[in-house]
Amino acid sequence: MNDSVQCNRRQALRLLAVTGAAGAVVLSAPALAAKCETDGTPLQFTPKTAPDANPVENDIAKYPKCPYCGMDRKQFNYSRHLVQYQDDLVDGICSLHCAALSLALNLDRGTKAIYAADFGAKTDPKPLVNVDQATYLIGSKLPGVMTQQSKVAFAAKADAEVAKVENGGELGNFDTALHASYLSMAGDTAMIRKKRVEMQQKAAGQAGHAAGHTQ
């Protein structure tokens, strides 16, 4: 689908949204077109890095921070994911939670490959595995990243089965894990927002305490 077709479709959707069933408000197509390049969804969420035909190589160095939450992908190398779109634009993200965001916000961009860290690997950082060959352990006692419900990928199904015996949960493929991620998105988002407010309040309190000692 070319850019002009995408732009026209977004214009039409916006026009329907602002006019409503009764047609109370009317905006001209040129006015909408003027904003399409900078304000179109998902254009404003397009990955900002240059196209990368081999994103798995040195992925943490090339994509050190998650573009959706800012988390350090080296620190969370065991949960990190990477989405390579058909145009070789890449989102290097910290977790399945943020991979779900990337995929939802880039609906018009087809995927070439999606990768996840192999939690069962003994190396640090964990190597990436194509999710088509991965087995996910969902809802186990293993800690979740950006989610209350853990979703961990394994390159070897045998490793996932051992982890299930030790930590509980259910085995599934990437689609199963992604579905679970979308179902838990509302609760996870509320949890994340609450934790960040608490962190901000704690930081403000510490700053105020330090300022009191300097007076």
ABEGO torsion letter per residue (X at the ends): XBAAAAAAAAAAAAAAAAAEAAGABBBBAAAAAAAAAAABOAAAABBABBBBABAABGAAAABABBAAAGBBAAAAAAABBBBBBAAGBBBBBABAAAAAAAAAAAAABBBABBBBBBAABABOBBBBBBAAABBBBBGBABBBBGBABBBBBBABAAAAAAAAAAAEEBBBBAAAAAAAAAAAAAAAAAAAAAAAAAAAAAAAAAAAAAAAAAX
